[in-house]
Amino acid sequence: MAMVAEGVGTLQIHRISQPKYIDALRWLSPLSAFERFAVLALHDSDSDVSSIEIQALNRSNPSNLHLQSSWASPARISTLRVSQIPQKPLVAASTYMGSLHFLFTDPVDASLESELSLAEKSFHAGPISGIDLQGTGSECVSVGEDGRVNLVTIGDSKLNYRRVFDSHGLVSYTAAKWASPAEFATGGLGFSLQYWDQRKPGGAVSQFKGNWGRGNMSEIVHSIDIHPSRKHILLAGGSSGTVFAWDLRWQKQPVLLSGIVPGETVVSPSESEVWEVQFDCYMQSATIGNISSGQILPVMMCSEDGILAVIKQGEQPMEILAEPCAINSFDIDKQNPSDLLCSLEWESIVILSRQ
Amino acid sequence: MPGRMSDPSDSLVPFSPDVRDPVVYSLHHDLKAPISRLSISWSKGNCLRVSFFGKKSSNSSAEGSGNSNDQIGGKVVEVKLSSEDGEIDEAQKRRIAYGSVSPFALLQSRKNSMSLLSKMSMGSSTYHVEWWEHVMEYSKDINLLLGSPKPLPSPVIEDPKTVLKAMEKPTCLKAAWELMEIFYADKQSQAWLPESLVDWLADYDNLLSETGTTVYSKLVDLQKELVTLQAVEDNPKYWEGISSALAVGWLEIVVKLLRLHGSYQLDQLGNRETENGLVEAVAVLISKMPRIRTELAVGRLGECYKTKPDFVKAWEKWRGQITKLECSAFWVQCDHRQTREGLKNVLQIMLGNTNSLNTVTSHWIELYISHFLYVRPFTMGLESMYSLAQKCMQLKPTSSTHRLMGLLLGILGENTEVVLAECSRSFGPWMVAHAVELLTAGSKQAEILLHEERYNLGGISIEELHRLVYAQILSSHALTWQIAPIYLTSCTKQGMGLLEILLYKQPIQHNHLLLKSLEICRLYELDSISSNIMKIAGIHHWKHGKKGSGIFWLQQAQDEVRLNRIAQQLFDFVGKSISDESFKQWEGLIELLGSEARTVGGLEFLHKYRDFKKSLQQVQDGHITDAARQAVESLILLMKNPSTPQRFWLPLLHDSRTGPGIEAEKRGSLVKLLNWSEHPLLNISQTNLLLNKLQELSMAKLHPDFIEADLPPHALNSVRLALATNLGRAFLEE
């Protein structure tokens, strides 16, 4: 019960309209203690121009954003990642055109310092659907609908990439996430998950196919997360309100956390596409001890039907926001996990602070 | 649009037959003349896409030589047609569109449940009382979207001489909405319409300043001078400002201005005592002006009276006090001429002297409002309000009618069509689609007019027409199309048809957008459309080499016909190119197909083939007997299955022996299976089945349509030989 009470605490909500569509957003936490930054991938529908903007947030008045730096992207941005090392703030963005861009920013004021791009035709054919930066920010995995899995090594002045796998379009990937310096996971159509180990080339080391037999409902994984302390558990969110965890140690039985599945008695906060999932590290220190290693840590998800909620295994989901339009992405501030950032379909962002 | 092209004379759609001056855009296409062809089409939003095709060069060998400009065969230019309304930019318009979705949807759902209730023969009187409250709530929600007057950042120390607060300029759209709200939605203000208009003008008089002088613009000028003036009362503009502000009922400003009068200054108080007494007496009288209204906001002056008798009593008394002051002997003792005259004029305004009112007001609506305040506070009913407006307009004619005034006259004239036309002409489709709710709530007559199905509109009502028009505008933009369904589904006649068209038009290349369309299908239970969209997506992905995605979407759509077609193509692919290395790539696809008995069409074959391959692989890896047995099982299943195409039989039987790889003997082969050292793996009936299939195949070879497998010529014989040997061994075994 204590956990529920914590969650019900007050919530500060700031809505900020952007005159542009937000394709993706992330927190950027620099060394500075006074300022925080939000990285927004924007698309201006009137001029058809895409850009990445770094906006500074005032800690005392979060609704007061001011533009810190901006970078024009050659195409619409499909995924945005930020390295979590404050000394080396690095923004990675993939585009629908198949190019990958790395922006190096100043650790204090988040101004743009340099940019490296990878836009070769042989890299990806068509849109890149998922990327993830490794913890140290030295490697980036990228996957696409073309069925390619690439690893990009980020040097100081140049990028190198190598192909890990190419299914020649027979399999499309939609999401990617690092588990350890050598292992990463990908997700795709049909609620499929793949676990890869760089040390074992030639293909995925484990595969999972979600099979909840629900007729003609789409089944696509949109987002994967892996908690750094439990790299054997893959968390995935996708179509029809589905959020599930796949434990590599018990491969046959995924844990369904949310979703409409005949015969399952899981309460689902949403019935439509779950666009993003992340482990919710807020208030965890107090309760983490109570969660056995077999149990799934609290999960936050956002959905097409406008729900932002926290799901805890075996408990009623806790709704944080219910919007009249889709919540397309969100991010939890890793340094300050009470703070959230969401992007709404209706050209606005929401800054939330849980207290 | 639905409906036939109608004669403009009997058209209900606001449509002006007289064409305005055409707008000429000049486009630069950098093409050499002559242009052979020109194509014009709509792009997204208000963009027009113009494609120019140059004349095909007769000298085709010129390629590669000459400058590159010569080779441009055509050019596409996008022309952005700007909307007429400059006061609200596109992003702000979208914000209003987004924000109005929830209030609109809420009102519609309430309307639906209300009509359900009334069908169940509930008391209709309670229905009406509650209904206008819902409409009012809707109106307030929409009004909020149109912006709230924000004070501009003001200096920390307020200048005592600031009479006009600097405000952000409101929009005409908001002013128009509030007019509609006052007259149609707010049933409580019906008894106090004149006072509501007084408040309305106080908020929006500055909008009228665009076209001419107004009280507001006079006060702005005065404000600028006030800062520099020493003795304000010597300046006639000061008195003009006071009189004008008083005429339109801005009592706070008047009192504030009066108290800037020089006689209030401490060093002058001694010798201007009488003068100051007069100024103060007028200020007090003004601040005690009786108003026939329920309440006044904090800081507003005047005394409210809710009922007419109370008001009349107070009004007579107040006027009595004014007359008394006017006849007072103190005026003679007042030496300051400007003050004396100015104050006397103020009193004349308060007594409702029409000449004075006429001189101090500028715009006809200001004169109109001053009549409500000081001449005819009991004006009731739209008819008398309308005739008063006519009179005021005659007294103060304007060269052009401001769009707000056009709307107001339409409302006062009680002509729903005119109101609708004014809304549409001046404020656009958003306004009409949303204001119709207020109009229908306004009167039964308007409701009938707007809900009546009309032949000349193709059988739809005016309400539906305007919703459809607005939905079309939403549909034309990539960011707003998702809210169009809310409006379309509220249109009973044509809405669903247009929604289907809208959904089919959406791009399907990216899963994100595709899923957003499918979500709308799910919400409105449009299963057949959703499966059609998935089919389109499936074919798109398949064509673009994303075989996995293609199959996935076709499976979702349960499109057996196409899946079977695809299966045929896949077989060719499998037969030709699957080496053991490339089979790894197929794994994922086969995984996707799933093992469940879902529609997979002929693709089921691939699944079994994979099992067979896997077992063979294991035989080679050394997991001998069990794997070999499994391989045989799979093979028999494959051969028995009707979905396995005939042309695959021989490659299957022969498969691994001389497959695409070269090191045949390394692999487990059928021949190896057949020659299994320990005991025969195939029993008699299984062997017979395979032999029969071979026989069938030999017969089929004679058929002209037969497709020869890409195998060495002796393949058939070597398989037959192996089978025959096995048959012999099996006989011995049994």
Contacts between the chains, C-beta under 8 A, distances in Angstrom:
chain1	res1	chain2	res2	distance
A	17	B	91	8.0
A	17	B	95	5.7
A	19	B	89	7.9
A	19	B	91	3.4
A	19	B	92	8.0
A	20	B	91	7.8
A	21	B	479	5.9
A	45	B	44	7.6
A	45	B	45	7.5
A	45	B	477	7.1
A	45	B	478	5.5
A	45	B	479	5.3
A	46	B	45	7.4
A	46	B	80	8.0
A	46	B	90	5.9
A	46	B	91	7.9
A	96	B	510	6.8
A	125	B	545	7.6
A	126	B	544	7.3
A	126	B	546	7.6
A	127	B	510	6.6
A	129	B	511	7.7
A	145	B	511	7.7
A	145	B	541	7.7
A	145	B	546	5.4
A	145	B	549	6.0
A	146	B	545	7.5
A	146	B	546	6.8
A	147	B	546	7.4
A	147	B	548	6.7
A	147	B	585	7.7
A	147	B	588	8.0
A	166	B	585	7.3
A	167	B	548	7.0
A	167	B	585	4.6
A	167	B	588	5.7
A	167	B	589	7.5
A	168	B	545	7.6
A	168	B	547	7.9
A	168	B	585	5.9
A	169	B	545	4.6
A	169	B	546	4.5
A	169	B	547	5.1
A	169	B	548	6.3
A	169	B	549	7.6
A	170	B	547	5.2
A	170	B	548	5.0
A	170	B	585	5.3
A	170	B	586	6.0
A	170	B	588	6.2
A	170	B	589	4.2
A	171	B	548	4.6
A	171	B	585	7.5
A	171	B	588	3.3
A	171	B	589	5.9
A	171	B	591	8.0
A	171	B	592	6.9
A	172	B	541	8.0
A	172	B	546	5.7
A	172	B	548	5.0
A	172	B	549	4.7
A	172	B	552	7.7
A	174	B	511	7.0
A	188	B	548	7.8
A	188	B	588	7.6
A	188	B	592	7.9
A	189	B	548	6.4
A	189	B	549	6.5
A	189	B	552	4.4
A	189	B	592	5.9
A	190	B	552	6.4
A	190	B	591	7.5
A	190	B	592	4.6
A	190	B	594	6.8
A	192	B	588	7.2
A	192	B	591	6.3
A	192	B	592	6.6
A	194	B	588	7.7
A	202	B	584	6.7
A	203	B	584	5.0
A	203	B	587	7.3
A	207	B	587	7.7
A	207	B	588	7.5
A	207	B	591	6.2
A	209	B	591	5.2
A	209	B	592	7.3
A	209	B	594	6.8
A	211	B	594	6.2
A	211	B	595	8.0
A	211	B	596	6.4
A	213	B	596	5.9
A	213	B	598	7.5
A	216	B	527	8.0
A	216	B	530	7.9
A	216	B	531	6.6
A	216	B	534	7.7
A	216	B	556	5.3
A	216	B	557	6.8
A	216	B	558	5.9
A	217	B	556	7.8
A	218	B	515	6.5
A	218	B	518	6.4
A	218	B	534	7.9
A	218	B	556	5.7
A	220	B	511	6.4
A	220	B	515	7.4
A	239	B	515	7.2
A	271	B	522	8.0
A	272	B	519	5.0
A	272	B	522	7.1
A	273	B	515	5.2
A	273	B	519	6.6
A	304	B	515	7.2
A	304	B	516	6.8
A	304	B	519	5.2
A	305	B	519	7.6
A	324	B	101	6.2
A	324	B	102	4.8
A	325	B	98	6.9
A	325	B	101	7.9
A	325	B	482	7.8
A	326	B	516	7.3
A	345	B	482	6.9
A	346	B	94	7.9
A	346	B	95	7.7
A	346	B	98	3.9
A	347	B	91	7.2
A	347	B	94	6.6
A	347	B	95	7.2
A	347	B	98	7.3
A	347	B	479	6.8
